[in-house]
Amino acid sequence: MGLLPRRLQRNVGSSYAMTAVSIVVAVVMTPVLVHGLGRVEFGVWSLVGSLVWYLPLLEFGFGAATVKYVAEFHARGEADRVRSTVATSFWILVVPAVATLLVACVLAALFPLLFDVATDVERAAQVLILVVAFDLACAMPMDTFGNVLVGLQRYDLLNATLVVVLIAQAIAWAIVLATGGGLVALGIATVALSLAGQVSRLVLARRLSRDVDVSLRFFDRGLIRPLAGLSAWFSVATWAKVVIQRVDVVVVGLIVGVAGAAVYAVGQKLALLADQAVLPLTRTFFPHSSELGASQPTRELGAAFQIGTRIALLIAGPLCLALAVFAEPAIRAWVGSSYDDAALVVVFLAAATAVKTVTQVGIQMLLGTGKARVPALMTAGEAMLNLGLSVVLARSMGLEGVALATLIAAVIVHLGLVLPYACREFGIRTWSFVALMARSHVPSAVAGSLVAVTLASLDPDGILRVAAAGVVVAAVYVLVFAATGLEPGERRRILAPVVGRVGRFGGGT
């Protein structure tokens, strides 16, 4: 079994494709929805989406626990336990699905009291909440089949279904609006296609494994406790991440003001690009570590942790560097000079992403091997520290202080706590790990920084010029890494396929 996840290129590439499609759909369809619905109804559409966004958290981490056990039992060839895990998870998730419907009914009933809109729009909003909640309630147990695909390391198939659904929904929205439909029609079309996507994942999971069966006779009460115990810690980590990612804007709004919150949100969105770029890679190590841990010794996990982190830093390093150096021209080109104060926010948050990247593969592997308690508690501690520092620094520094609080909390928790713990669990000396990362990436970071500062002095303006400058920085970083950050054996393995293709091409001509 290799140190890297199976189908790594295909899985990561498909995740990037799915992200790209979602961005294109958002960019293209947002103005269509705005003009087709009107300001008030579009506001309701966005508001309902924000309200129900939190409802999937009611599954309390059972999805991640399912991925872990499916990957582990499949690696061991224990078909009966795979079957029991799938069936048990499916029926357990029916409970939070019912809870989701009940919460949605309460939200729908309270909507007229919370928001002042016209009566006809009010009724449509209430129906929309119920329709979308029905989709989420169905998705909770049905997501078991998507989790099976993840456990079998078939992100490519999962992403393919998501891409098809996204494109189909965009087409459906355009048709609904063109024929005079409103909020309810949009909601029904969205939910119908979403449910079709769930069914497609069921079909794919069953074709990949005959052990995918949710018959009640395979429900195993003995699995409830291990599933619940592990999922509880996954849930703690998930909720803590929600606090870390979403509380900052709230703190800025309460202490600095609503206008400051708008500026901070712009900087946060830009800085999140690096995090979104590295996530498709790091999350593949979750099912991979479950599979690896089922049959390989600790030293193999440690080697996977090191090589995975080096690759993750190769993605995050140049992106974080470019975002930090070109923050101000990027913001001006994107939203205008009135948001210049967001530049330092981008710098601090990009630095925080770089710090977290050092431990992200390790965290995914700890979770995948069932060691979820300590990482979850550390993430919860980071959330509390982040919140406390944000309040203090917001009062003294303004919105930049909130971003600085995120960076400080990340350094303390990820470098001071998570990294030593992960290294110890995977049989690695912390300083050896740090030395390897430094040897691999410091020359690239220095070269990229010199090029970035030089290009920034030319004061690039406009989206295309800023993007081109970022591409140059990334190219320099990668080239220097290829020359100095790879071991001779790694370089030969990477270049061998390229040389072979060139040789075949030359021979053919």
C-alpha positions as CSV (number, residue, x, y, z in Angstrom):
1,M,0.0,0.0,0.0
2,G,1.5,3.4,-1.0
3,L,2.1,6.4,1.3
4,L,-0.1,8.6,-0.8
5,P,-3.9,8.2,-1.1
6,R,-5.1,6.1,-4.0
7,R,-6.2,8.0,-7.1
8,L,-4.7,11.1,-5.6
9,Q,-4.4,13.1,-8.9
10,R,-7.9,12.1,-10.0
11,N,-9.5,12.8,-6.6
12,V,-7.8,16.1,-6.1
13,G,-8.3,17.2,-9.7
14,S,-12.0,16.4,-9.6
15,S,-12.4,18.4,-6.4
16,Y,-10.8,21.4,-8.0
17,A,-13.1,20.9,-11.0
18,M,-16.1,20.8,-8.7
19,T,-14.9,24.0,-6.9
20,A,-14.4,25.7,-10.3
21,V,-17.9,24.8,-11.5
22,S,-19.5,26.0,-8.2
23,I,-17.6,29.3,-8.6
24,V,-18.7,29.7,-12.2
25,V,-22.3,28.8,-11.3
26,A,-22.3,31.4,-8.5
27,V,-20.8,34.1,-10.7
28,V,-23.1,33.5,-13.7
29,M,-26.3,32.7,-11.8
30,T,-26.2,35.4,-9.1
31,P,-27.1,38.2,-11.4
32,V,-29.7,36.0,-13.1
33,L,-31.3,35.3,-9.7
34,V,-31.0,39.0,-8.6
35,H,-32.8,40.3,-11.7
36,G,-35.2,37.4,-12.0
37,L,-36.4,37.5,-8.4
38,G,-36.0,41.1,-7.5
39,R,-34.2,42.5,-4.5
40,V,-36.6,41.4,-1.8
41,E,-37.2,37.8,-3.0
42,F,-33.5,37.4,-3.7
43,G,-32.8,38.6,-0.2
44,V,-35.3,35.9,1.1
45,W,-33.6,33.3,-1.1
46,S,-30.2,34.2,0.4
47,L,-31.5,34.5,3.9
48,V,-33.2,31.0,3.9
49,G,-30.0,29.5,2.6
50,S,-28.1,31.1,5.5
51,L,-30.7,29.9,8.1
52,V,-30.7,26.3,6.9
53,W,-26.9,26.2,6.5
54,Y,-26.5,25.2,10.1
55,L,-29.0,22.4,10.1
56,P,-26.7,19.7,8.7
57,L,-24.6,20.2,11.8
58,L,-27.3,18.2,13.6
59,E,-25.9,15.0,12.1
60,F,-23.2,15.4,14.9
61,G,-20.3,13.9,13.0
62,F,-21.8,10.6,12.1
63,G,-20.9,11.0,8.4
64,A,-17.1,11.3,9.2
65,A,-17.3,8.3,11.5
66,T,-18.9,6.3,8.7
67,V,-16.1,7.2,6.4
68,K,-13.5,6.1,8.9
69,Y,-15.0,2.7,9.6
70,V,-15.9,1.9,6.0
71,A,-12.3,2.6,4.9
72,E,-10.9,0.6,7.8
73,F,-13.2,-2.5,7.5
74,H,-12.9,-2.5,3.7
75,A,-9.1,-2.5,4.0
76,R,-9.3,-5.5,6.3
77,G,-11.7,-7.3,4.0
78,E,-14.4,-7.5,6.6
79,A,-17.4,-7.3,4.4
80,D,-19.9,-8.0,7.1
81,R,-18.7,-5.1,9.2
82,V,-18.8,-2.8,6.2
83,R,-22.4,-3.8,5.7
84,S,-23.3,-3.3,9.3
85,T,-21.6,0.1,9.4
86,V,-23.5,1.4,6.4
87,A,-26.9,0.1,7.6
88,T,-26.3,1.3,11.2
89,S,-25.2,4.8,10.2
90,F,-28.1,5.1,7.8
91,W,-30.8,4.4,10.3
92,I,-29.1,6.4,13.1
93,L,-29.1,9.4,10.9
94,V,-32.9,9.2,10.4
95,V,-33.1,10.6,14.0
96,P,-31.4,13.9,13.3
97,A,-33.2,14.0,9.9
98,V,-36.5,14.1,11.8
99,A,-35.1,16.7,14.2
100,T,-34.1,18.8,11.2
101,L,-37.7,18.8,10.0
102,L,-39.0,19.9,13.4
103,V,-36.4,22.7,13.6
104,A,-37.4,23.8,10.1
105,C,-41.1,24.0,11.1
106,V,-40.1,26.2,14.0
107,L,-38.0,28.5,11.7
108,A,-40.9,28.7,9.2
109,A,-43.4,29.6,12.0
110,L,-41.0,32.3,13.4
111,F,-40.1,33.8,10.0
112,P,-42.9,36.4,10.0
113,L,-41.9,37.5,13.5
114,L,-38.2,37.8,12.7
115,F,-38.3,39.4,9.3
116,D,-40.5,42.2,7.9
117,V,-41.5,41.3,4.4
118,A,-44.7,41.4,2.3
119,T,-47.4,38.8,3.1
120,D,-47.1,37.0,-0.3
121,V,-43.3,36.8,0.0
122,E,-43.6,35.7,3.7
123,R,-45.7,32.7,2.7
124,A,-43.3,31.8,-0.1
125,A,-40.4,32.0,2.3
126,Q,-42.1,29.7,4.8
127,V,-42.8,27.1,2.1
128,L,-39.2,27.5,0.8
129,I,-37.8,26.8,4.3
130,L,-39.9,23.6,4.5
131,V,-38.9,22.5,1.0
132,V,-35.2,23.0,1.6
133,A,-35.4,21.4,5.0
134,F,-37.0,18.3,3.5
135,D,-34.0,18.1,1.1
136,L,-31.6,18.3,4.1
137,A,-33.6,15.8,6.1
138,C,-33.5,13.3,3.2
139,A,-29.8,14.1,2.7
140,M,-28.7,13.2,6.2
141,P,-29.3,9.4,5.9
142,M,-28.7,9.4,2.2
143,D,-25.3,11.0,2.6
144,T,-24.2,7.6,3.9
145,F,-23.8,6.6,0.3
146,G,-21.6,9.6,-0.5
147,N,-19.6,8.8,2.7
148,V,-19.1,5.2,1.3
149,L,-17.6,6.7,-1.9
150,V,-15.3,8.8,0.3
151,G,-14.4,5.8,2.4
152,L,-13.5,3.9,-0.8
153,Q,-11.4,6.9,-1.9
154,R,-13.7,7.7,-4.9
155,Y,-13.9,11.4,-4.5
156,D,-13.9,11.5,-8.3
157,L,-17.3,9.8,-8.5
158,L,-18.7,11.9,-5.7
159,N,-17.5,15.1,-7.3
160,A,-18.9,14.0,-10.7
161,T,-22.4,13.7,-9.2
162,L,-22.0,17.1,-7.5
163,V,-20.9,18.8,-10.7
164,V,-23.8,17.4,-12.7
165,V,-26.3,18.5,-10.0
166,L,-24.8,22.0,-9.9
167,I,-25.0,22.5,-13.6
168,A,-28.6,21.0,-13.8
169,Q,-29.7,23.3,-11.0
170,A,-28.3,26.3,-12.8
171,I,-30.2,25.4,-15.9
172,A,-33.4,24.7,-13.9
173,W,-33.2,28.1,-12.2
174,A,-32.9,29.8,-15.6
175,I,-35.9,27.9,-16.9
176,V,-38.0,28.6,-13.8
177,L,-37.3,32.3,-13.9
178,A,-37.8,32.5,-17.7
179,T,-41.3,30.9,-17.3
180,G,-42.3,33.3,-14.5
181,G,-41.6,31.0,-11.5
182,G,-40.8,32.4,-8.0
183,L,-39.2,31.2,-4.8
184,V,-41.3,28.1,-4.3
185,A,-40.7,26.8,-7.9
186,L,-37.0,27.5,-7.5
187,G,-36.9,25.6,-4.3
188,I,-38.8,22.6,-5.7
189,A,-36.5,22.4,-8.7
190,T,-33.4,22.7,-6.5
191,V,-34.5,20.0,-4.1
192,A,-35.7,17.6,-6.9
193,L,-32.2,17.7,-8.5
194,S,-30.5,17.4,-5.2
195,L,-32.4,14.3,-4.4
196,A,-31.6,12.9,-7.8
197,G,-27.9,13.4,-7.0
198,Q,-28.4,11.4,-3.7
199,V,-30.0,8.6,-5.7
200,S,-27.1,8.6,-8.1
201,R,-24.6,8.2,-5.2
202,L,-26.6,5.3,-3.9
203,V,-26.3,3.6,-7.3
204,L,-22.6,4.3,-7.6
205,A,-21.9,3.0,-4.0
206,R,-23.8,-0.2,-4.7
207,R,-22.0,-0.8,-7.9
208,L,-18.6,-0.3,-6.2
209,S,-19.4,-2.6,-3.3
210,R,-22.0,-5.3,-2.8
211,D,-21.8,-4.6,0.9
212,V,-23.8,-1.4,0.6
213,D,-27.2,-2.5,2.0
214,V,-29.3,-0.5,4.5
215,S,-31.7,-3.3,5.3
216,L,-32.7,-3.2,9.0
217,R,-31.5,-6.8,9.4
218,F,-27.9,-5.4,9.1
219,F,-28.4,-2.8,11.8
220,D,-25.9,-3.6,14.6
221,R,-26.6,-2.2,18.0
222,G,-23.0,-3.0,19.0
223,L,-21.8,-0.4,16.5
224,I,-23.8,2.5,18.0
225,R,-21.4,3.1,20.8
226,P,-18.2,3.3,18.7
227,L,-19.9,5.3,16.0
228,A,-21.4,7.7,18.5
229,G,-18.2,8.0,20.5
230,L,-16.1,8.9,17.5
231,S,-18.8,11.1,15.9
232,A,-19.1,13.1,19.1
233,W,-15.5,14.3,18.8
234,F,-15.9,14.9,15.1
235,S,-18.9,17.1,15.9
236,V,-16.9,19.0,18.5
237,A,-14.2,19.7,15.9
238,T,-16.8,20.7,13.3
239,W,-18.6,23.2,15.6
240,A,-15.2,24.6,16.7
241,K,-14.3,25.2,13.0
242,V,-17.6,27.0,12.5
243,V,-16.8,29.3,15.3
244,I,-13.3,30.0,14.0
245,Q,-14.5,30.7,10.5
246,R,-17.7,32.6,11.2
247,V,-17.4,34.4,14.5
248,D,-14.8,36.9,13.3
249,V,-17.2,38.9,11.2
250,V,-19.7,38.9,14.1
251,V,-17.1,40.2,16.5
252,V,-16.1,43.0,14.1
253,G,-19.7,43.9,13.5
254,L,-20.4,44.1,17.3
255,I,-17.3,46.0,18.3
256,V,-16.1,47.9,15.2
257,G,-19.4,48.3,13.4
258,V,-21.3,47.0,10.5
259,A,-19.2,48.9,7.9
260,G,-16.1,47.3,9.4
261,A,-17.7,43.9,9.2
262,A,-18.2,44.4,5.5
263,V,-14.5,45.3,5.0
264,Y,-13.4,42.3,7.1
265,A,-15.7,39.9,5.1
266,V,-14.1,41.0,1.9
267,G,-10.6,40.3,3.3
268,Q,-11.7,37.0,4.7
269,K,-13.2,35.8,1.4
270,L,-9.9,36.6,-0.4
271,A,-7.7,34.9,2.2
272,L,-9.9,31.8,2.2
273,L,-8.8,31.1,-1.4
274,A,-5.6,29.4,-0.1
275,D,-7.5,27.3,2.4
276,Q,-10.0,26.2,-0.3
277,A,-7.0,25.3,-2.6
278,V,-5.3,23.0,-0.1
279,L,-8.5,21.3,1.3
280,P,-9.0,18.9,-1.6
281,L,-5.6,17.4,-1.0
282,T,-5.6,17.3,2.8
283,R,-9.0,15.7,3.2
284,T,-8.0,12.7,1.0
285,F,-5.7,11.7,3.8
286,F,-8.7,11.0,6.1
287,P,-9.9,7.8,4.5
288,H,-6.3,7.0,3.4
289,S,-5.1,6.9,7.0
290,S,-8.0,4.8,8.1
291,E,-7.1,2.3,5.4
292,L,-3.3,2.6,6.1
293,G,-3.8,2.3,9.8
294,A,-5.7,-1.0,9.4
295,S,-2.8,-2.8,7.9
296,Q,0.5,-0.8,8.2
297,P,2.8,0.0,11.1
298,T,3.1,3.5,12.7
299,R,6.2,4.4,10.7
300,E,4.2,4.1,7.5
301,L,1.7,6.6,8.9
302,G,4.5,8.9,9.9
303,A,6.0,8.8,6.4
304,A,2.6,9.5,4.8
305,F,2.2,12.5,7.3
306,Q,5.5,14.0,6.2
307,I,5.1,13.6,2.4
308,G,1.5,14.8,2.6
309,T,2.5,17.9,4.5
310,R,5.3,18.7,2.0
311,I,2.8,18.5,-0.8
312,A,0.2,20.6,1.1
313,L,2.7,23.3,1.7
314,L,3.6,23.3,-2.0
315,I,0.0,24.3,-2.7
316,A,-0.5,26.7,0.2
317,G,2.9,28.2,0.3
318,P,2.9,30.2,-3.0
319,L,-0.8,31.0,-2.6
320,C,-0.4,32.4,0.9
321,L,2.7,34.3,-0.2
322,A,1.0,35.9,-3.2
323,L,-2.1,36.8,-1.2
324,A,-0.1,38.5,1.5
325,V,2.2,40.5,-0.8
326,F,-0.5,41.4,-3.4
327,A,-3.4,41.9,-0.9
328,E,-3.9,45.6,-1.5
329,P,-3.8,45.6,-5.3
330,A,-5.9,42.5,-5.4
331,I,-8.6,44.1,-3.2
332,R,-8.5,47.4,-5.2
333,A,-8.9,45.4,-8.5
334,W,-11.7,43.3,-7.0
335,V,-13.9,45.7,-5.0
336,G,-12.3,49.1,-5.2
337,S,-10.1,51.3,-3.0
338,S,-12.8,51.9,-0.4
339,Y,-11.9,48.4,1.0
340,D,-8.1,49.0,1.3
341,D,-8.4,48.4,5.1
342,A,-9.0,44.7,4.3
343,A,-5.4,44.3,3.0
344,L,-3.8,43.7,6.5
345,V,-6.7,41.3,7.2
346,V,-5.7,39.3,4.2
347,V,-2.0,39.3,5.3
348,F,-2.8,37.9,8.8
349,L,-5.4,35.4,7.6
350,A,-3.1,34.1,4.8
351,A,-0.3,33.7,7.4
352,A,-2.8,31.7,9.6
353,T,-3.6,29.4,6.7
354,A,0.1,28.8,6.1
355,V,0.5,27.9,9.8
356,K,-2.5,25.6,9.8
357,T,-1.3,23.8,6.6
358,V,1.6,22.5,8.6
359,T,-0.8,20.3,10.7
360,Q,-3.8,19.8,8.4
361,V,-2.6,16.4,7.0
362,G,-1.7,15.3,10.5
363,I,-5.1,16.3,11.8
364,Q,-6.9,14.4,9.0
365,M,-4.7,11.3,9.7
366,L,-5.3,11.5,13.5
367,L,-9.1,11.6,12.8
368,G,-8.8,8.8,10.3
369,T,-7.0,6.5,12.7
370,G,-9.7,7.1,15.3
371,K,-7.6,9.5,17.5
372,A,-10.2,12.2,17.4
373,R,-10.5,13.3,21.0
374,V,-7.3,15.3,21.4
375,P,-7.4,17.1,18.0
376,A,-11.1,18.0,18.7
377,L,-10.3,19.4,22.1
378,M,-7.4,21.4,20.6
379,T,-9.6,22.8,17.9
380,A,-12.2,23.8,20.5
381,G,-9.4,25.4,22.5
382,E,-8.3,27.3,19.4
383,A,-11.9,28.5,18.9
384,M,-12.2,29.8,22.4
385,L,-8.7,31.4,22.3
386,N,-9.6,33.0,18.9
387,L,-12.8,34.4,20.3
388,G,-11.2,35.8,23.4
389,L,-8.3,37.4,21.6
390,S,-10.6,38.8,18.9
391,V,-12.7,40.7,21.4
392,V,-9.6,42.1,23.2
393,L,-7.7,43.0,20.0
394,A,-10.7,44.4,18.2
395,R,-11.1,47.0,21.0
396,S,-7.5,48.1,20.7
397,M,-6.6,47.6,17.0
398,G,-10.0,47.5,15.2
399,L,-10.8,44.9,12.5
400,E,-7.1,44.1,11.9
401,G,-6.9,43.0,15.5
402,V,-9.5,40.3,14.9
403,A,-7.4,38.8,12.0
404,L,-4.3,39.0,14.1
405,A,-6.1,37.1,16.9
406,T,-6.8,34.3,14.4
407,L,-3.1,34.1,13.5
408,I,-2.0,34.1,17.1
409,A,-4.4,31.4,18.1
410,A,-3.3,29.3,15.0
411,V,0.4,29.6,16.0
412,I,-0.2,28.7,19.6
413,V,-2.5,25.7,19.0
414,H,-1.2,24.3,15.7
415,L,2.5,24.8,16.1
416,G,2.7,24.6,19.9
417,L,0.2,21.8,20.5
418,V,-1.1,19.9,17.5
419,L,2.2,19.5,15.7
420,P,4.1,17.9,18.7
421,Y,1.2,15.7,19.4
422,A,0.8,14.5,15.8
423,C,4.5,13.8,15.5
424,R,4.5,11.8,18.7
425,E,1.5,9.7,17.6
426,F,3.1,8.9,14.3
427,G,6.6,8.2,15.7
428,I,8.4,11.3,14.4
429,R,10.7,13.6,16.2
430,T,9.1,17.1,16.1
431,W,12.4,18.9,15.2
432,S,13.2,16.3,12.5
433,F,9.7,17.1,11.0
434,V,10.3,20.8,11.2
435,A,13.8,20.5,9.7
436,L,12.4,18.5,6.8
437,M,9.7,21.1,6.1
438,A,12.2,23.9,6.3
439,R,14.7,22.2,4.0
440,S,12.0,21.5,1.5
441,H,10.3,24.9,1.5
442,V,12.5,27.7,2.9
443,P,14.5,28.2,-0.3
444,S,11.3,28.3,-2.3
445,A,9.7,30.8,0.1
446,V,12.7,33.1,0.0
447,A,12.9,33.0,-3.8
448,G,9.2,33.5,-4.1
449,S,9.2,36.4,-1.6
450,L,12.0,38.2,-3.5
451,V,10.1,37.9,-6.8
452,A,6.8,38.9,-5.1
453,V,8.3,42.0,-3.5
454,T,9.9,43.0,-6.8
455,L,6.6,42.6,-8.7
456,A,4.7,44.5,-6.0
457,S,7.0,47.4,-6.4
458,L,5.8,47.7,-10.0
459,D,2.3,48.4,-8.6
460,P,0.3,46.0,-10.6
461,D,-3.3,47.1,-11.2
462,G,-6.3,45.3,-12.5
463,I,-7.4,41.7,-12.0
464,L,-5.4,40.3,-14.9
465,R,-2.1,41.9,-13.9
466,V,-2.4,41.0,-10.2
467,A,-3.3,37.4,-11.2
468,A,-0.4,37.2,-13.6
469,A,2.0,38.4,-10.8
470,G,0.6,35.7,-8.5
471,V,1.2,33.1,-11.2
472,V,4.8,34.2,-11.6
473,V,5.4,33.9,-7.9
474,A,3.8,30.5,-7.8
475,A,5.9,29.3,-10.7
476,V,9.1,30.5,-9.1
477,Y,8.2,28.8,-5.9
478,V,7.4,25.5,-7.6
479,L,10.6,25.6,-9.7
480,V,12.8,26.3,-6.8
481,F,11.1,23.5,-4.8
482,A,11.7,21.1,-7.7
483,A,15.4,22.0,-7.7
484,T,16.0,22.1,-3.9
485,G,13.1,20.6,-2.1
486,L,13.0,17.2,-3.6
487,E,15.2,14.3,-2.7
488,P,17.2,12.8,-5.7
489,G,15.1,9.7,-5.7
490,E,11.8,11.7,-5.6
491,R,13.1,13.8,-8.5
492,R,13.9,10.8,-10.6
493,R,10.5,9.2,-9.9
494,I,8.7,12.5,-11.0
495,L,10.9,13.0,-14.1
496,A,10.9,9.4,-15.3
497,P,7.3,9.5,-16.7
498,V,8.0,12.9,-18.4
499,V,11.2,11.7,-19.9
500,G,9.4,8.5,-21.1
501,R,6.7,10.5,-22.8
502,V,9.2,12.9,-24.5
503,G,11.2,9.9,-25.7
504,R,8.1,8.2,-27.2
505,F,7.1,11.5,-28.8
506,G,10.6,11.9,-30.3
507,G,10.7,8.4,-31.5
508,G,7.3,8.8,-33.2
509,T,8.4,11.8,-35.1
